[in-house]
Amino acid sequence: MQYQPAPKSETSKRILNPPTIAAEALRRQFEDREFRPESEAVFASETGTWRDPSNYRAHFRQVRKIADLDWVTPKTIRKTVATTIYTADGLDNASQQLGHSEVGVTAKHYVQRLNIGPAGVVGVLDEWFQSAS
């Protein structure tokens, strides 16, 4: 395993605002273990080193099986986060949360498009119908 100290791109360096439940879980993670400043790993191994990705995936599979959520993957989580933010707060914010440099990547691969017209047009259409009658 090789630690990659820098992200894939400059846009990947960002401050994220996690939901409260995630922030609390991270806080507990730091409080429940002896913090090792030499390791930046949030979920370090028992010896304080970086966890091997294959070990993480195996553990995640076990947890998903116990919870009867076999279909959940890191990608489905990212897609759900992107779609939730897109629906509530727009494509730009969804793209920023995921660290994409182009919103097109987010739109094409991560968000589930809604087949709903924009609510803001109701007033425009009402005015048009009133002026046309």
GUGUVO-975073 format. One record per residue: z, y, x of N, C-alpha, C in turn; residue in three letters. Coordinates in pm, 1 decimal, m for minus. Last residue first. Example, Ala and Ser with C-alpha at 12.3 -4.5 7.8 and 13.67 -1.06 7.14 Angstrom:
BEGIN
<pt n_w="708.0" n_v="m225.0" n_u="1285.0" ca_w="714.0" ca_v="m106.0" ca_u="1367.0" c_w="787.0" c_v="3.0" c_u="1290.0" rest="Ser"/>
<pt n_w="780.0" n_v="m569.0" n_u="1319.0" ca_w="780.0" ca_v="m450.0" ca_u="1230.0" c_w="780.0" c_v="m330.0" c_u="1320.0" rest="Ala"/>
***
This chain:
BEGIN
<pt n_w="m2210.9" n_v="3674.3" n_u="m5537.2" ca_w="m2210.6" ca_v="3656.6" ca_u="m5683.8" c_w="m2210.8" c_v="3787.5" c_u="m5758.2" rest="Ser"/>
<pt n_w="m2198.3" n_v="3731.2" n_u="m5272.4" ca_w="m2325.6" ca_v="3677.7" ca_u="m5321.8" c_w="m2327.7" c_v="3668.3" c_u="m5474.2" rest="Ala"/>
<pt n_w="m1938.4" n_v="3804.8" n_u="m5228.0" ca_w="m2041.7" ca_v="3908.1" ca_u="m5214.3" c_w="m2175.5" c_v="3861.4" c_u="m5270.1" rest="Ser"/>
<pt n_w="m1812.8" n_v="3558.8" n_u="m5266.5" ca_w="m1780.4" ca_v="3671.3" ca_u="m5354.8" c_w="m1887.7" c_v="3779.0" c_u="m5348.4" rest="Gln"/>
<pt n_w="m1921.6" n_v="3407.0" n_u="m5058.7" ca_w="m1947.1" ca_v="3367.2" ca_u="m5197.0" c_w="m1918.7" c_v="3482.6" c_u="m5293.9" rest="Phe"/>
<pt n_w="m1820.5" n_v="3553.0" n_u="m4838.1" ca_w="m1964.9" ca_v="3539.6" ca_u="m4857.5" c_w="m1997.6" c_v="3503.2" c_u="m5002.4" rest="Trp"/>
<pt n_w="m1544.8" n_v="3516.8" n_u="m4869.5" ca_w="m1604.2" ca_v="3650.8" ca_u="m4872.2" c_w="m1752.6" c_v="3644.2" c_u="m4902.7" rest="Glu"/>
<pt n_w="m1532.0" n_v="3236.5" n_u="m4837.6" ca_w="m1487.4" ca_v="3299.1" ca_u="m4962.2" c_w="m1548.7" c_v="3438.3" c_u="m4977.9" rest="Asp"/>
<pt n_w="m1620.2" n_v="3212.6" n_u="m4570.7" ca_w="m1701.7" ca_v="3157.1" ca_u="m4679.2" c_w="m1662.3" c_v="3215.6" c_u="m4814.5" rest="Leu"/>
<pt n_w="m1405.2" n_v="3339.7" n_u="m4441.8" ca_w="m1542.6" ca_v="3386.9" ca_u="m4422.0" c_w="m1631.1" c_v="3339.3" c_u="m4536.0" rest="Val"/>
<pt n_w="m1188.8" n_v="3176.9" n_u="m4520.9" ca_w="m1193.7" ca_v="3318.6" ca_u="m4556.4" c_w="m1333.9" c_v="3375.7" c_u="m4545.6" rest="Gly"/>
<pt n_w="m1267.0" n_v="2931.4" n_u="m4399.7" ca_w="m1246.5" ca_v="2942.0" ca_u="m4544.6" c_w="m1257.6" c_v="3087.4" c_u="m4589.7" rest="Val"/>
<pt n_w="m1270.5" n_v="2910.8" n_u="m4127.1" ca_w="m1393.9" ca_v="2955.7" ca_u="m4192.6" c_w="m1376.8" c_v="2974.9" c_u="m4342.5" rest="Val"/>
<pt n_w="m1035.8" n_v="2802.8" n_u="m4025.5" ca_w="m1054.5" ca_v="2947.6" ca_u="m4020.1" c_w="m1178.5" c_v="2998.2" c_u="m4091.3" rest="Gly"/>
<pt n_w="m1056.1" n_v="2529.7" n_u="m4017.3" ca_w="m989.7" ca_v="2590.3" ca_u="m4133.1" c_w="m1013.5" c_v="2740.9" c_u="m4139.5" rest="Ala"/>
<pt n_w="m1351.8" n_v="2365.6" n_u="m3914.5" ca_w="m1243.2" ca_v="2458.1" ca_u="m3880.9" c_w="m1187.5" c_v="2527.2" c_u="m4005.2" rest="Pro"/>
<pt n_w="m1396.3" n_v="2024.6" n_u="m4035.5" ca_w="m1443.8" ca_v="2160.3" ca_u="m4009.7" c_w="m1326.8" c_v="2253.4" c_u="m3982.8" rest="Gly"/>
<pt n_w="m1344.2" n_v="1720.7" n_u="m3882.0" ca_w="m1289.2" ca_v="1817.2" ca_u="m3976.6" c_w="m1342.3" c_v="1954.7" c_u="m3938.1" rest="Ile"/>
<pt n_w="m1338.8" n_v="1480.9" n_u="m3724.9" ca_w="m1452.5" ca_v="1519.0" ca_u="m3808.1" c_w="m1404.5" c_v="1609.1" c_u="m3921.3" rest="Asn"/>
<pt n_w="m1215.5" n_v="1506.2" n_u="m3400.7" ca_w="m1184.4" ca_v="1503.8" ca_u="m3542.8" c_w="m1307.0" c_v="1549.8" c_u="m3620.5" rest="Leu"/>
<pt n_w="m1238.5" n_v="1301.2" n_u="m3113.5" ca_w="m1286.7" ca_v="1415.1" ca_u="m3191.1" c_w="m1252.9" c_v="1396.4" c_u="m3338.3" rest="Arg"/>
<pt n_w="m1005.0" n_v="1213.1" n_u="m2896.5" ca_w="m1072.6" ca_v="1159.4" ca_u="m3014.1" c_w="m1110.1" c_v="1278.8" c_u="m3100.2" rest="Gln"/>
<pt n_w="m1037.8" n_v="1270.6" n_u="m2546.4" ca_w="m992.1" ca_v="1310.7" ca_u="m2680.0" c_w="m1072.9" c_v="1242.5" c_u="m2788.9" rest="Val"/>
<pt n_w="m1155.9" n_v="1146.9" n_u="m2311.5" ca_w="m1013.3" ca_v="1137.6" ca_u="m2342.2" c_w="m972.1" c_v="1174.7" c_u="m2484.1" rest="Tyr"/>
<pt n_w="m1429.6" n_v="1177.4" n_u="m2246.2" ca_w="m1361.5" ca_v="1051.2" ca_u="m2215.8" c_w="m1218.7" c_v="1037.7" c_u="m2268.5" rest="His"/>
<pt n_w="m1531.3" n_v="1428.1" n_u="m2331.9" ca_w="m1615.3" ca_v="1307.6" ca_u="m2335.2" c_w="m1534.8" c_v="1178.6" c_u="m2326.4" rest="Lys"/>
<pt n_w="m1322.7" n_v="1614.0" n_u="m2300.9" ca_w="m1391.1" ca_v="1598.8" ca_u="m2429.8" c_w="m1465.5" c_v="1466.2" c_u="m2439.1" rest="Ala"/>
<pt n_w="m1259.1" n_v="1583.8" n_u="m2029.1" ca_w="m1158.1" ca_v="1558.9" ca_u="m2131.8" c_w="m1224.7" c_v="1531.0" c_u="m2266.0" rest="Thr"/>
<pt n_w="m1501.2" n_v="1659.5" n_u="m1917.5" ca_w="m1446.3" ca_v="1526.4" ca_u="m1888.0" c_w="m1344.7" c_v="1489.0" c_u="m1995.4" rest="Val"/>
<pt n_w="m1523.0" n_v="1923.8" n_u="m2007.3" ca_w="m1619.8" ca_v="1823.6" ca_u="m2051.5" c_w="m1571.4" c_v="1681.4" c_u="m2027.8" rest="Gly"/>
<pt n_w="m1346.3" n_v="2080.1" n_u="m1875.2" ca_w="m1306.7" ca_v="2033.9" ca_u="m2008.2" c_w="m1402.1" c_v="1927.9" c_u="m2061.4" rest="Val"/>
<pt n_w="m1283.8" n_v="2017.9" n_u="m1535.0" ca_w="m1384.6" ca_v="2049.9" ca_u="m1636.2" c_w="m1339.5" c_v="1996.9" c_u="m1771.9" rest="Glu"/>
<pt n_w="m1069.7" n_v="1935.0" n_u="m1394.7" ca_w="m1127.5" ca_v="2063.5" ca_u="m1356.0" c_w="m1231.8" c_v="2109.4" c_u="m1456.7" rest="Ser"/>
<pt n_w="m777.0" n_v="1794.7" n_u="m1539.1" ca_w="m921.9" ca_v="1791.1" ca_u="m1523.2" c_w="m973.9" c_v="1929.8" c_u="m1486.4" rest="His"/>
<pt n_w="m510.1" n_v="1755.6" n_u="m1592.1" ca_w="m549.9" ca_v="1793.9" ca_u="m1456.7" c_w="m699.0" c_v="1787.2" c_u="m1432.4" rest="Gly"/>
<pt n_w="m404.8" n_v="1713.8" n_u="m1839.5" ca_w="m452.6" ca_v="1595.7" ca_u="m1768.7" c_w="m498.1" c_v="1627.3" c_u="m1626.0" rest="Leu"/>
<pt n_w="m349.4" n_v="1977.8" n_u="m1908.3" ca_w="m239.1" ca_v="1882.2" ca_u="m1900.0" c_w="m280.3" c_v="1759.3" c_u="m1819.9" rest="Gln"/>
<pt n_w="m609.5" n_v="2085.0" n_u="m1918.7" ca_w="m515.4" ca_v="2129.9" ca_u="m1815.9" c_w="m401.1" c_v="2031.5" c_u="m1798.5" rest="Gln"/>
<pt n_w="m708.9" n_v="1952.5" n_u="m2146.4" ca_w="m772.6" ca_v="1932.8" ca_u="m2016.2" c_w="m679.5" c_v="1973.1" c_u="m1902.2" rest="Ser"/>
<pt n_w="m543.4" n_v="2058.2" n_u="m2342.7" ca_w="m545.7" ca_v="1913.0" ca_u="m2320.4" c_w="m602.2" c_v="1883.5" c_u="m2182.2" rest="Ala"/>
<pt n_w="m613.9" n_v="2328.1" n_u="m2324.6" ca_w="m478.4" ca_v="2286.0" ca_u="m2287.9" c_w="m469.6" c_v="2135.9" c_u="m2265.0" rest="Asn"/>
<pt n_w="m885.1" n_v="2313.7" n_u="m2411.4" ca_w="m849.6" ca_v="2368.2" ca_u="m2279.7" c_w="m711.5" c_v="2321.5" c_u="m2235.2" rest="Asp"/>
<pt n_w="m871.0" n_v="2212.8" n_u="m2674.8" ca_w="m926.8" ca_v="2130.7" ca_u="m2567.9" c_w="m889.0" c_v="2181.6" c_u="m2429.2" rest="Leu"/>
<pt n_w="m572.2" n_v="2276.9" n_u="m2874.6" ca_w="m704.6" ca_v="2302.9" ca_u="m2819.9" c_w="m740.9" c_v="2219.1" c_u="m2698.3" rest="Gly"/>
<pt n_w="m335.4" n_v="2214.3" n_u="m3003.1" ca_w="m338.4" ca_v="2332.7" ca_u="m2917.0" c_w="m471.3" c_v="2355.7" c_u="m2845.5" rest="Asp"/>
<pt n_w="m345.1" n_v="1987.7" n_u="m3168.4" ca_w="m246.7" ca_v="2092.7" ca_u="m3196.2" c_w="m274.1" c_v="2222.9" c_u="m3122.8" rest="Ala"/>
<pt n_w="m557.5" n_v="1834.4" n_u="m3066.6" ca_w="m545.2" ca_v="1857.1" ca_u="m3210.4" c_w="m454.6" c_v="1976.3" c_u="m3240.8" rest="Thr"/>
<pt n_w="m499.8" n_v="1831.3" n_u="m2789.2" ca_w="m626.6" ca_v="1886.1" ca_u="m2839.6" c_w="m614.7" c_v="1923.6" c_u="m2987.2" rest="Tyr"/>
<pt n_w="m256.1" n_v="1693.1" n_u="m2786.4" ca_w="m260.6" ca_v="1833.5" ca_u="m2743.1" c_w="m386.5" c_v="1900.6" c_u="m2796.0" rest="Ile"/>
<pt n_w="m347.7" n_v="1443.7" n_u="m2883.9" ca_w="m238.0" ca_v="1514.4" ca_u="m2950.7" c_w="m240.0" c_v="1662.4" c_u="m2915.2" rest="Thr"/>
<pt n_w="m542.7" n_v="1374.7" n_u="m2695.8" ca_w="m580.7" ca_v="1395.9" ca_u="m2835.5" c_w="m473.4" c_v="1473.3" c_u="m2910.9" rest="Thr"/>
<pt n_w="m384.3" n_v="1350.7" n_u="m2461.5" ca_w="m495.6" ca_v="1445.4" ca_u="m2468.0" c_w="m532.7" c_v="1477.0" c_u="m2612.2" rest="Ala"/>
<pt n_w="m207.2" n_v="1144.0" n_u="m2537.1" ca_w="m155.7" ca_v="1276.0" ca_u="m2498.6" c_w="m266.0" c_v="1380.2" c_u="m2513.3" rest="Val"/>
<pt n_w="m396.1" n_v="939.8" n_u="m2574.9" ca_w="m311.6" ca_v="983.3" ca_u="m2686.1" c_w="m254.1" c_v="1121.5" c_u="m2659.0" rest="Thr"/>
<pt n_w="m500.5" n_v="913.6" n_u="m2317.1" ca_w="m588.9" ca_v="951.2" ca_u="m2428.4" c_w="m508.5" c_v="1003.1" c_u="m2547.7" rest="Lys"/>
<pt n_w="m271.0" n_v="833.5" n_u="m2177.6" ca_w="m338.1" ca_v="959.6" ca_u="m2142.4" c_w="m428.3" c_v="1007.3" c_u="m2255.8" rest="Arg"/>
<pt n_w="m229.1" n_v="587.4" n_u="m2308.6" ca_w="m125.6" ca_v="691.5" ca_u="m2313.9" c_w="m188.4" c_v="826.9" c_u="m2282.8" rest="Ile"/>
<pt n_w="m455.2" n_v="450.5" n_u="m2238.5" ca_w="m435.2" ca_v="482.2" ca_u="m2380.6" c_w="m326.6" c_v="588.3" c_u="m2397.2" rest="Thr"/>
<pt n_w="m408.0" n_v="436.2" n_u="m1957.6" ca_w="m522.5" ca_v="512.9" ca_u="m2009.5" c_w="m504.2" c_v="545.6" c_u="m2157.6" rest="Lys"/>
<pt n_w="m183.1" n_v="270.4" n_u="m1936.4" ca_w="m174.5" ca_v="409.5" ca_u="m1890.9" c_w="m289.2" c_v="495.4" c_u="m1945.9" rest="Pro"/>
<pt n_w="m183.3" n_v="98.1" n_u="m2257.2" ca_w="m211.6" ca_v="103.1" ca_u="m2113.5" c_w="m189.5" c_v="247.4" c_u="m2066.9" rest="Thr"/>
<pt n_w="m114.6" n_v="m108.6" n_u="m2528.5" ca_w="m83.4" ca_v="17.6" ca_u="m2461.1" c_w="m108.9" c_v="3.8" c_u="m2311.6" rest="Val"/>
<pt n_w="m146.2" n_v="m360.0" n_u="m2632.8" ca_w="m264.7" ca_v="m274.8" ca_u="m2628.5" c_w="m241.1" c_v="m143.5" c_u="m2552.9" rest="Trp"/>
<pt n_w="105.7" n_v="m474.3" n_u="m2651.2" ca_w="14.4" ca_v="m518.8" ca_u="m2545.8" c_w="m106.7" c_v="m427.9" c_u="m2527.9" rest="Asp"/>
<pt n_w="354.4" n_v="m430.4" n_u="m2775.1" ca_w="259.6" ca_v="m320.4" ca_u="m2757.7" c_w="160.5" c_v="m353.9" c_u="m2646.0" rest="Leu"/>
<pt n_w="593.2" n_v="m568.6" n_u="m2811.9" ca_w="475.3" ca_v="m603.4" ca_u="m2891.4" c_w="373.9" c_v="m488.6" c_u="m2892.7" rest="Asp"/>
<pt n_w="792.8" n_v="m531.1" n_u="m2633.5" ca_w="784.2" ca_v="m432.8" ca_u="m2742.0" c_w="668.1" c_v="m461.1" c_u="m2837.4" rest="Ala"/>
<pt n_w="735.0" n_v="m736.1" n_u="m2454.8" ca_w="862.7" ca_v="m738.2" ca_u="m2527.2" c_w="855.9" c_v="m646.5" c_u="m2649.6" rest="Ile"/>
<pt n_w="489.0" n_v="m636.7" n_u="m2357.5" ca_w="494.0" ca_v="m764.3" ca_u="m2429.2" c_w="621.2" c_v="m773.0" c_u="m2513.8" rest="Lys"/>
<pt n_w="565.5" n_v="m403.6" n_u="m2227.6" ca_w="473.1" ca_v="m395.9" ca_u="m2341.8" c_w="478.2" c_v="m523.3" c_u="m2424.7" rest="Arg"/>
<pt n_w="725.0" n_v="m513.8" n_u="m2024.9" ca_w="785.0" ca_v="m423.4" ca_u="m2123.3" c_w="696.4" c_v="m414.6" c_u="m2247.4" rest="Val"/>
<pt n_w="529.7" n_v="m657.4" n_u="m1880.6" ca_w="646.0" ca_v="m725.2" ca_u="m1939.9" c_w="708.4" c_v="m640.7" c_u="m2050.8" rest="Gln"/>
<pt n_w="359.8" n_v="m449.2" n_u="m1797.7" ca_w="308.2" ca_v="m556.3" ca_u="m1885.6" c_w="423.1" c_v="m628.3" c_u="m1955.8" rest="Arg"/>
<pt n_w="533.3" n_v="m312.7" n_u="m1627.7" ca_w="483.8" ca_v="m245.0" ca_u="m1748.0" c_w="427.5" c_v="m346.6" c_u="m1848.3" rest="Phe"/>
<pt n_w="558.9" n_v="m501.1" n_u="m1423.7" ca_w="676.4" ca_v="m462.3" ca_u="m1501.8" c_w="634.0" c_v="m396.8" c_u="m1633.6" rest="His"/>
<pt n_w="293.3" n_v="m501.7" n_u="m1330.6" ca_w="354.1" ca_v="m625.7" ca_u="m1380.4" c_w="475.6" c_v="m593.9" c_u="m1468.1" rest="Ala"/>
<pt n_w="265.6" n_v="m234.4" n_u="m1245.8" ca_w="180.6" ca_v="m286.6" ca_u="m1353.7" c_w="240.0" c_v="m413.3" c_u="m1414.2" rest="Arg"/>
<pt n_w="456.1" n_v="m230.3" n_u="m1035.0" ca_w="472.0" ca_v="m142.8" ca_u="m1151.8" c_w="391.5" c_v="m197.6" c_u="m1270.2" rest="Tyr"/>
<pt n_w="337.6" n_v="m410.5" n_u="m862.3" ca_w="469.7" ca_v="m440.9" ca_u="m918.3" c_w="497.1" c_v="m356.5" c_u="m1043.0" rest="Asn"/>
<pt n_w="105.9" n_v="m270.6" n_u="m800.8" ca_w="92.8" ca_v="m399.7" ca_u="m869.5" c_w="226.9" c_v="m443.1" c_u="m929.8" rest="Ser"/>
<pt n_w="206.5" n_v="m39.6" n_u="m666.7" ca_w="142.9" ca_v="m27.9" ca_u="m798.4" c_w="129.6" c_v="m160.9" c_u="m872.8" rest="Pro"/>
<pt n_w="526.7" n_v="m56.3" n_u="m525.6" ca_w="389.5" ca_v="m104.6" ca_u="m516.0" c_w="326.7" c_v="m96.6" c_u="m655.0" rest="Asp"/>
<pt n_w="722.8" n_v="233.2" n_u="m498.5" ca_w="697.9" ca_v="105.4" ca_u="m566.8" c_w="551.5" c_v="69.2" c_u="m550.7" rest="Arg"/>
<pt n_w="852.2" n_v="370.8" n_u="m199.2" ca_w="753.2" ca_v="376.4" ca_u="m306.3" c_w="735.2" c_v="238.1" c_u="m367.1" rest="Trp"/>
<pt n_w="1207.6" n_v="311.6" n_u="m150.9" ca_w="1070.2" ca_v="334.9" ca_u="m106.2" c_w="977.5" c_v="343.2" c_u="m227.3" rest="Thr"/>
<pt n_w="1460.8" n_v="237.8" n_u="m224.0" ca_w="1431.4" ca_v="380.4" ca_u="m212.6" c_w="1291.5" c_v="411.8" c_u="m164.4" rest="Gly"/>
<pt n_w="1507.0" n_v="m21.4" n_u="m275.3" ca_w="1539.8" ca_v="22.3" ca_u="m139.3" c_w="1507.1" c_v="169.9" c_u="m117.3" rest="Thr"/>
<pt n_w="1411.7" n_v="m51.6" n_u="m529.3" ca_w="1556.2" ca_v="m65.4" ca_u="m508.8" c_w="1599.2" c_v="m19.7" c_u="m370.5" rest="Glu"/>
<pt n_w="1161.0" n_v="212.3" n_u="m549.5" ca_w="1203.7" ca_v="72.3" ca_u="m547.8" c_w="1354.8" c_v="67.5" c_u="m524.9" rest="Ser"/>
<pt n_w="1159.2" n_v="507.2" n_u="m762.0" ca_w="1153.8" ca_v="437.0" ca_u="m633.7" c_w="1194.9" c_v="290.8" c_u="m650.3" rest="Ala"/>
<pt n_w="1043.5" n_v="709.1" n_u="m946.0" ca_w="1082.9" ca_v="572.4" ca_u="m979.0" c_w="1068.3" c_v="486.6" c_u="m853.9" rest="Phe"/>
<pt n_w="987.9" n_v="931.7" n_u="m788.2" ca_w="1078.4" ca_v="943.5" ca_u="m901.9" c_w="1132.1" c_v="806.2" c_u="m938.7" rest="Val"/>
<pt n_w="959.0" n_v="983.6" n_u="m444.1" ca_w="931.3" ca_v="894.5" ca_u="m556.6" c_w="1034.7" c_v="912.7" c_u="m666.9" rest="Ala"/>
<pt n_w="998.6" n_v="1113.9" n_u="m216.4" ca_w="969.0" ca_v="1197.4" ca_u="m332.2" c_w="945.9" c_v="1112.7" c_u="m457.0" rest="Glu"/>
<pt n_w="1245.1" n_v="1042.5" n_u="15.9" ca_w="1143.1" ca_v="985.5" ca_u="m71.7" c_w="1123.2" c_v="1077.2" c_u="m190.8" rest="Ser"/>
<pt n_w="1443.2" n_v="1180.9" n_u="135.0" ca_w="1329.6" ca_v="1141.9" ca_u="219.7" c_w="1216.0" c_v="1081.5" c_u="137.6" rest="Glu"/>
<pt n_w="1641.7" n_v="1213.9" n_u="m56.8" ca_w="1551.0" ca_v="1325.4" ca_u="m29.8" c_w="1429.9" c_v="1286.4" c_u="54.9" rest="Pro"/>
<pt n_w="1734.2" n_v="1005.2" n_u="m291.0" ca_w="1700.1" ca_v="997.2" ca_u="m148.8" c_w="1598.1" c_v="1106.0" c_u="m117.4" rest="Arg"/>
<pt n_w="1998.8" n_v="974.0" n_u="m515.0" ca_w="1874.8" ca_v="1043.5" ca_u="m480.8" c_w="1854.0" c_v="1039.9" c_u="m330.4" rest="Phe"/>
<pt n_w="2109.3" n_v="691.2" n_u="m655.1" ca_w="2137.0" ca_v="777.8" ca_u="m541.1" c_w="2005.5" c_v="843.3" c_u="m501.0" rest="Glu"/>
<pt n_w="2071.7" n_v="708.4" n_u="m1009.9" ca_w="2051.2" ca_v="644.7" ca_u="m880.0" c_w="2086.5" c_v="744.4" c_u="m771.0" rest="Arg"/>
<pt n_w="2117.5" n_v="855.2" n_u="m1237.4" ca_w="2161.6" ca_v="715.7" ca_u="m1234.3" c_w="2141.2" c_v="646.4" c_u="m1100.2" rest="Asp"/>
<pt n_w="1996.9" n_v="1105.5" n_u="m1204.1" ca_w="2143.2" ca_v="1096.1" ca_u="m1208.5" c_w="2193.1" c_v="953.4" c_u="m1188.0" rest="Glu"/>
<pt n_w="1723.9" n_v="1050.1" n_u="m1215.0" ca_w="1780.3" ca_v="1109.4" ca_u="m1094.1" c_w="1931.9" c_v="1095.9" c_u="m1089.6" rest="Phe"/>
<pt n_w="1710.0" n_v="944.9" n_u="m1474.6" ca_w="1662.9" ca_v="864.8" ca_u="m1361.5" c_w="1721.6" c_v="918.1" c_u="m1230.7" rest="Gln"/>
<pt n_w="1791.7" n_v="1159.2" n_u="m1630.7" ca_w="1878.7" ca_v="1040.4" ca_u="m1620.3" c_w="1840.0" c_v="955.7" c_u="m1499.9" rest="Arg"/>
<pt n_w="1563.7" n_v="1320.1" n_u="m1594.8" ca_w="1695.5" ca_v="1368.4" ca_u="m1551.9" c_w="1792.3" c_v="1251.5" c_u="m1533.9" rest="Arg"/>
<pt n_w="1370.9" n_v="1160.2" n_u="m1716.9" ca_w="1360.5" ca_v="1190.1" ca_u="m1573.6" c_w="1494.8" c_v="1236.8" c_u="m1518.3" rest="Leu"/>
<pt n_w="1466.9" n_v="1167.6" n_u="m1980.1" ca_w="1456.3" ca_v="1038.6" ca_u="m1910.2" c_w="1447.0" c_v="1059.9" c_u="m1759.7" rest="Ala"/>
<pt n_w="1441.0" n_v="1441.1" n_u="m2035.6" ca_w="1574.2" ca_v="1379.2" ca_u="m2034.9" c_w="1572.8" c_v="1245.4" c_u="m1961.6" rest="Glu"/>
<pt n_w="1163.2" n_v="1464.0" n_u="m2024.8" ca_w="1245.7" ca_v="1541.5" ca_u="m1931.5" c_w="1385.9" c_v="1482.0" c_u="m1921.5" rest="Ala"/>
<pt n_w="1095.0" n_v="1298.9" n_u="m2240.2" ca_w="1053.5" ca_v="1261.7" ca_u="m2104.2" c_w="1137.2" c_v="1336.0" c_u="m2000.4" rest="Ala"/>
<pt n_w="1204.2" n_v="1440.6" n_u="m2454.0" ca_w="1248.1" ca_v="1302.3" ca_u="m2430.4" c_w="1211.4" c_v="1255.9" c_u="m2289.2" rest="Ile"/>
<pt n_w="1062.2" n_v="1687.4" n_u="m2439.9" ca_w="1206.4" ca_v="1681.0" ca_u="m2414.6" c_w="1252.9" c_v="1540.0" c_u="m2380.7" rest="Thr"/>
<pt n_w="746.5" n_v="1655.3" n_u="m2269.4" ca_w="827.6" ca_v="1662.7" ca_u="m2390.9" c_w="974.9" c_v="1640.7" c_u="m2355.6" rest="Pro"/>
<pt n_w="685.3" n_v="1850.8" n_u="m1966.8" ca_w="690.8" ca_v="1725.6" ca_u="m2043.5" c_w="767.5" c_v="1745.0" c_u="m2173.8" rest="Pro"/>
<pt n_w="483.6" n_v="2056.5" n_u="m1829.5" ca_w="597.5" ca_v="2072.0" ca_u="m1919.0" c_w="603.5" c_v="1947.3" c_u="m2006.1" rest="Asn"/>
<pt n_w="384.7" n_v="2060.1" n_u="m1488.3" ca_w="370.7" ca_v="2009.9" ca_u="m1624.4" c_w="498.3" c_v="2034.2" c_u="m1702.4" rest="Leu"/>
<pt n_w="217.9" n_v="2236.8" n_u="m1248.4" ca_w="349.5" ca_v="2215.7" ca_u="m1307.8" c_w="326.5" c_v="2173.3" c_u="m1452.0" rest="Ile"/>
<pt n_w="m16.7" n_v="2090.4" n_u="m1020.5" ca_w="19.0" ca_v="2176.8" ca_u="m1131.1" c_w="161.1" c_v="2145.4" c_u="m1176.1" rest="Arg"/>
<pt n_w="m277.6" n_v="1968.9" n_u="m864.3" ca_w="m149.5" ca_v="2029.4" ca_u="m827.3" c_w="m113.4" c_v="2128.3" c_u="m937.1" rest="Lys"/>
<pt n_w="m524.6" n_v="1915.3" n_u="m959.4" ca_w="m421.0" ca_v="1815.6" ca_u="m987.8" c_w="m282.6" c_v="1867.0" c_u="m949.6" rest="Ser"/>
<pt n_w="m689.6" n_v="2103.0" n_u="m860.8" ca_w="m641.8" ca_v="2124.3" ca_u="m997.6" c_w="m536.0" c_v="2022.1" c_u="m1036.8" rest="Thr"/>
<pt n_w="m755.1" n_v="1994.7" n_u="m613.7" ca_w="m661.4" ca_v="2106.8" ca_u="m616.6" c_w="m607.1" c_v="2130.1" c_u="m757.4" rest="Glu"/>
<pt n_w="m758.5" n_v="1631.8" n_u="m642.2" ca_w="m821.7" ca_v="1763.6" ca_u="m637.6" c_w="m714.4" c_v="1872.0" c_u="m641.8" rest="Ser"/>
<pt n_w="m598.8" n_v="1406.4" n_u="m600.3" ca_w="m744.0" ca_v="1394.6" ca_u="m588.5" c_w="m812.2" c_v="1530.1" c_u="m575.8" rest="Lys"/>
<pt n_w="m304.4" n_v="1509.1" n_u="m405.7" ca_w="m375.8" ca_v="1460.7" ca_u="m524.2" c_w="m526.8" c_v="1459.2" c_u="m501.7" rest="Pro"/>
<pt n_w="m154.5" n_v="1382.8" n_u="m106.2" ca_w="m224.5" ca_v="1489.7" ca_u="m177.3" c_w="m296.8" c_v="1432.4" c_u="m298.8" rest="Ala"/>
<pt n_w="m41.1" n_v="1150.7" n_u="m3.2" ca_w="42.9" ca_v="1269.1" ca_u="m19.4" c_w="m22.6" c_v="1382.2" c_u="m98.3" rest="Pro"/>
<pt n_w="m46.8" n_v="832.3" n_u="m85.7" ca_w="m143.8" ca_v="940.7" ca_u="m82.4" c_w="m68.6" c_v="1071.2" c_u="m108.3" rest="Gln"/>
<pt n_w="51.3" n_v="541.9" n_u="79.8" ca_w="95.2" ca_v="660.5" ca_u="7.3" c_w="m8.9" c_v="769.4" c_u="24.1" rest="Tyr"/>
<pt n_w="m77.1" n_v="224.0" n_u="46.1" ca_w="m85.0" ca_v="346.6" ca_u="123.9" c_w="m46.7" c_v="464.6" c_u="35.3" rest="Gln"/>
<pt n_w="0.0" n_v="m116.8" n_u="84.1" ca_w="0.0" ca_v="0.0" ca_u="0.0" c_w="0.0" c_v="123.6" c_u="89.0" rest="Met"/>
***
